[in-house]
Amino acid sequence: MSGRFVRSSKYRHVFGRPTRKVCNTQLREQCYDNIRISKNAWDTNLVKANPTYLSVNWEASGGGAFAVIPLNEKGRLPDQLPLFRGHKAVVLDTDWNPFDDSLIASGSDDGKAFIWRVPEDFTLRTEEKEEPKDVAPVKQLSGHSRKVGHVLFNPAAANVLATSSGDYTVKLWDVEAGSPRLTLKHTDIVQSLSWSANGSLLVTTSRDKKLRIWDVRQEAPAHVAPGHAGAKNSRVTWLGEHDRVATTGFSKMSDRQLGLWDIRDPKEPVGGFQMLDAISGVCMPFWDDSTKCLYLAGKGDGNIRYFEYEHDKFEYLSEYKSGDPQRGVAFLPKRGVNMHENEVMRAFKTVNDSYIEPISFIVPRRAEVFQGDIYPPVVGTKPAMSAAEWFEGAEGLPPKIDLESVYEGEGPTEMAPTSKPVSRVPSSSTLLSPAKKEPEPAPSKREPELVKKPPQPSPALRSPPPSMKEQTSSIAALASKFDDKEDSSSGEDDTSSFEEVAKPVERHQSRPPEKHTQNTEPEAITRKLSSPISPTKLAAPISPSKPASSGPPASSSQPLSAGLSASLDQITLQDIKTLLETQSRTILGQSEKIALLTEEVDRLKNTLGDRM
């Protein structure tokens, strides 16, 4: 075994499968060919998709237009198509209504947003002599003074539309009434915007390099934080029902970055910015809430890399590589994928501004039954509330559908609502203040007591953890208890040897006449060589004796002086040197053990630091 740890994941082997079929003499049978994609330089995705149609910003003369292509009409498209015309300038962005597959919004350089409805039985192919009929808008939304760069429907409320403009504002529209209800003022052009899952919060990035999280119905940002430091455009997407957003942008050195942000405290990205590469194209993020995967498609390159969100970070899965560069990419909602082929996502990428290529991301499995673990319930076509209820302050998640019923060929079955929907998206009221630590429970107020009770002992408080220095001292003290005691004759008296050596100071003060010491020194040395003096013998005569409780003072001092003189006769300079050498060896041994323990503590500290 190599010992390499492999992270367990159901999507670790997901691969991207192109659907084109190209030869020198054959057409692109599985692509959408003969398309004239807009060449406008505005930073947008150019294409948007739902389970029925695909919208494309069209390169048209005589005003702006976009095309709607049914997904089942593949191959080479006619030279003359029915276009959606009505704007007086180029169309910059489009977005499909999440609850009505035939309703689409568009924003244009003329400063207006239009609402369109795809006719029933819409097709691009007409009779030979019949000219295609263009489609007119059903509603016009006027309110911006400059170009409308982005349009985005609310994912929870019906017919609520957000539009961003070059006048540094984002307006929230009631599509049914055709009037703007709320305005979010910025300080520069908005580059990207994304809704939370319950539709109560909005996150935006702008050219001033700021990340803003809005409580839209308060028309005020709950948080403003510095985003990517690079000069190029940045993108943002909300991670579904999580309280996290993901951004893509550039560093000061023009390296592409990926950032994960906590919406409660977005002062800096969680774990810092993740460097991707040094390619100059803007990176477009797409989030799949059912698989918890993030897809990143770069403009100007043909690669699409994907990550899995787990443990508050993005784990790299794999990358779809292609030699055909892309300018625009769209992803299909989950309810439109082919579950019989274990397709978890489908992308549509523009190639050479002439055709659109579908790319299927597939989980390789041989089972021919419904795979419930990779197809959890997803949001259906029923909104959680109406536009009027949303503008009055209502919040909620739209009901979900069971994909197994779609797999069996039946109509989508709506999941039974739970008693309390589980959603990690915070409400707008809780987001206005940054996340705080949970306060400790306050002691309950005591009611007045008629009978005085004895005081209750206060609860024990947990002291802070000891420092490394204190731990080293405690380990050294613990090691001294297990010292080798072979150098002393009595084990129970070893602990007092360090305190009793300091007494010779008193011995010099009461030493008897020198001639008496000289007469007894040879005999004491001989005795020392035959049997070493224990610390107990040294400490007994030196320790002061208790004064007698009775008797005159003179009579009690004479025996004390006589006993001290007799014991000092037996103690010589050689005895003291021997004891000091013994204690020096003991101290040296303890010092070596302390050094070893200190090295062990440092090694453990470095090991724990590397793991953290």
Secondary structure as the mmCIF struct_conf table of DSSP 4:
data_model
#
loop_
_struct_conf.conf_type_id
_struct_conf.id
_struct_conf.beg_label_comp_id
_struct_conf.beg_label_asym_id
_struct_conf.beg_label_seq_id
_struct_conf.end_label_comp_id
_struct_conf.end_label_asym_id
_struct_conf.end_label_seq_id
TURN_TY1_P TURN_TY1_P1 LYS A 10 HIS A 13
STRN STRN1 PHE A 15 PRO A 18
BEND BEND1 ASN A 24 GLN A 26
TURN_TY1_P TURN_TY1_P2 GLU A 29 GLN A 30
BEND BEND2 CYS A 31 CYS A 31
STRN STRN2 TYR A 32 ASP A 33
BEND BEND3 ASN A 34 ASN A 34
STRN STRN3 ILE A 37 ILE A 37
BEND BEND4 TRP A 42 TRP A 42
BEND BEND5 THR A 44 THR A 44
BEND BEND6 LEU A 46 LEU A 46
STRN STRN4 VAL A 47 ALA A 49
BEND BEND7 PRO A 51 THR A 52
STRN STRN5 TYR A 53 TRP A 58
BEND BEND8 SER A 61 GLY A 63
STRN STRN6 GLY A 64 PRO A 70
TURN_TY1_P TURN_TY1_P3 LEU A 71 ASN A 72
STRN STRN7 GLY A 75 ARG A 76
HELX_LH_PP_P HELX_LH_PP_P1 LEU A 77 PRO A 78
BEND BEND9 ASP A 79 GLN A 80
STRN STRN8 PHE A 84 HIS A 87
BEND BEND10 LYS A 88 ALA A 89
STRN STRN9 VAL A 91 TRP A 96
TURN_TY1_P TURN_TY1_P4 PRO A 98 PHE A 99
TURN_TY1_P TURN_TY1_P5 ASP A 101 SER A 102
STRN STRN10 LEU A 103 SER A 108
TURN_TY1_P TURN_TY1_P6 ASP A 109 ASP A 110
BEND BEND11 GLY A 111 GLY A 111
STRN STRN11 LYS A 112 ARG A 117
HELX_LH_PP_P HELX_LH_PP_P2 VAL A 118 PRO A 119
TURN_TY1_P TURN_TY1_P7 GLU A 120 ASP A 121
BEND BEND12 LEU A 124 LEU A 124
BEND BEND13 GLU A 128 LYS A 129
HELX_LH_PP_P HELX_LH_PP_P3 GLU A 130 ASP A 134
STRN STRN12 VAL A 135 VAL A 135
HELX_LH_PP_P HELX_LH_PP_P4 ALA A 136 PRO A 137
BEND BEND14 VAL A 138 VAL A 138
STRN STRN13 LYS A 139 SER A 142
BEND BEND15 SER A 145 ARG A 146
STRN STRN14 VAL A 148 PHE A 153
BEND BEND16 PRO A 155 ALA A 156
STRN STRN15 ALA A 157 ALA A 157
TURN_TY1_P TURN_TY1_P8 ALA A 158 ASN A 159
STRN STRN16 VAL A 160 SER A 165
TURN_TY1_P TURN_TY1_P9 GLY A 166 ASP A 167
BEND BEND17 TYR A 168 TYR A 168
STRN STRN17 THR A 169 ASP A 174
TURN_TY1_P TURN_TY1_P10 VAL A 175 GLY A 178
STRN STRN18 SER A 179 LYS A 185
BEND BEND18 THR A 187 ASP A 188
STRN STRN19 VAL A 190 TRP A 195
TURN_TY1_P TURN_TY1_P11 ALA A 197 ASN A 198
BEND BEND19 GLY A 199 SER A 200
STRN STRN20 LEU A 201 SER A 206
TURN_TY1_P TURN_TY1_P12 ARG A 207 ASP A 208
BEND BEND20 LYS A 209 LYS A 209
STRN STRN21 LYS A 210 ASP A 215
HELX_RH_3T_P HELX_RH_3T_P1 VAL A 216 GLN A 218
TURN_TY1_P TURN_TY1_P13 GLU A 219 GLU A 219
STRN STRN22 ALA A 220 PRO A 226
BEND BEND21 GLY A 230 LYS A 232
STRN STRN23 ARG A 235 TRP A 238
TURN_TY1_P TURN_TY1_P14 GLY A 240 GLU A 241
BEND BEND22 HIS A 242 ASP A 243
STRN STRN24 ARG A 244 PHE A 250
TURN_TY1_P TURN_TY1_P15 LYS A 252 MET A 253
STRN STRN25 ARG A 256 ASP A 262
TURN_TY1_P TURN_TY1_P16 ILE A 263 ARG A 264
BEND BEND23 ASP A 265 ASP A 265
TURN_TY1_P TURN_TY1_P17 PRO A 266 LYS A 267
BEND BEND24 GLU A 268 GLU A 268
TURN_TY1_P TURN_TY1_P18 VAL A 270 GLY A 271
HELX_LH_PP_P HELX_LH_PP_P5 PHE A 273 PHE A 273
STRN STRN26 GLN A 274 ASP A 277
BEND BEND25 GLY A 281 GLY A 281
HELX_LH_PP_P HELX_LH_PP_P6 VAL A 282 VAL A 282
STRN STRN27 CYS A 283 ASP A 288
TURN_TY1_P TURN_TY1_P19 ASP A 289 LYS A 292
STRN STRN28 CYS A 293 GLY A 298
TURN_TY1_P TURN_TY1_P20 LYS A 299 GLY A 300
BEND BEND26 ASP A 301 ASP A 301
STRN STRN29 ILE A 304 GLU A 310
TURN_TY1_P TURN_TY1_P21 HIS A 311 ASP A 312
STRN STRN30 LYS A 313 TYR A 320
BEND BEND27 GLY A 323 ASP A 324
BEND BEND28 ARG A 327 ARG A 327
STRN STRN31 VAL A 329 PHE A 331
HELX_RH_3T_P HELX_RH_3T_P2 LYS A 334 GLY A 336
BEND BEND29 VAL A 337 VAL A 337
HELX_RH_3T_P HELX_RH_3T_P3 MET A 339 GLU A 341
TURN_TY1_P TURN_TY1_P22 ASN A 342 ASN A 342
STRN STRN32 GLU A 343 VAL A 351
TURN_TY1_P TURN_TY1_P23 ASN A 352 SER A 354
STRN STRN33 TYR A 355 ILE A 362
BEND BEND30 VAL A 369 VAL A 369
TURN_TY1_P TURN_TY1_P24 GLY A 372 ILE A 374
STRN STRN34 VAL A 378 VAL A 379
BEND BEND31 THR A 381 THR A 381
BEND BEND32 ALA A 384 ALA A 384
STRN STRN35 MET A 385 MET A 385
HELX_RH_AL_P HELX_RH_AL_P1 ALA A 387 PHE A 391
TURN_TY1_P TURN_TY1_P25 GLU A 392 GLY A 393
HELX_LH_PP_P HELX_LH_PP_P7 LEU A 397 PRO A 399
STRN STRN36 LYS A 400 ASP A 402
HELX_RH_AL_P HELX_RH_AL_P2 LEU A 403 TYR A 407
TURN_TY1_P TURN_TY1_P26 GLU A 408 GLY A 409
BEND BEND33 GLU A 410 GLU A 410
HELX_LH_PP_P HELX_LH_PP_P8 GLY A 411 PRO A 412
STRN STRN37 THR A 413 GLU A 414
HELX_LH_PP_P HELX_LH_PP_P9 MET A 415 THR A 418
BEND BEND34 SER A 419 LYS A 420
HELX_LH_PP_P HELX_LH_PP_P10 VAL A 425 SER A 427
HELX_RH_AL_P HELX_RH_AL_P3 SER A 428 LEU A 431
BEND BEND35 LEU A 432 SER A 433
HELX_LH_PP_P HELX_LH_PP_P11 LYS A 437 PRO A 448
BEND BEND36 LEU A 450 VAL A 451
HELX_LH_PP_P HELX_LH_PP_P12 LYS A 452 SER A 467
HELX_RH_AL_P HELX_RH_AL_P4 MET A 468 SER A 480
TURN_TY1_P TURN_TY1_P27 LYS A 481 PHE A 482
TURN_TY1_P TURN_TY1_P28 GLU A 486 ASP A 487
BEND BEND37 SER A 489 SER A 489
HELX_RH_3T_P HELX_RH_3T_P4 GLY A 491 SER A 496
HELX_RH_AL_P HELX_RH_AL_P5 SER A 497 GLU A 500
TURN_TY1_P TURN_TY1_P29 VAL A 501 LYS A 503
HELX_RH_AL_P HELX_RH_AL_P6 PRO A 504 GLN A 509
TURN_TY1_P TURN_TY1_P30 SER A 510 SER A 510
HELX_RH_AL_P HELX_RH_AL_P7 GLU A 514 SER A 530
BEND BEND38 SER A 531 SER A 531
HELX_LH_PP_P HELX_LH_PP_P13 PRO A 532 SER A 534
HELX_RH_AL_P HELX_RH_AL_P8 PRO A 535 ILE A 542
BEND BEND39 SER A 543 SER A 543
HELX_LH_PP_P HELX_LH_PP_P14 PRO A 544 ALA A 548
BEND BEND40 SER A 549 GLY A 551
HELX_RH_AL_P HELX_RH_AL_P9 PRO A 553 GLN A 570
HELX_RH_AL_P HELX_RH_AL_P10 LEU A 573 ARG A 611
#
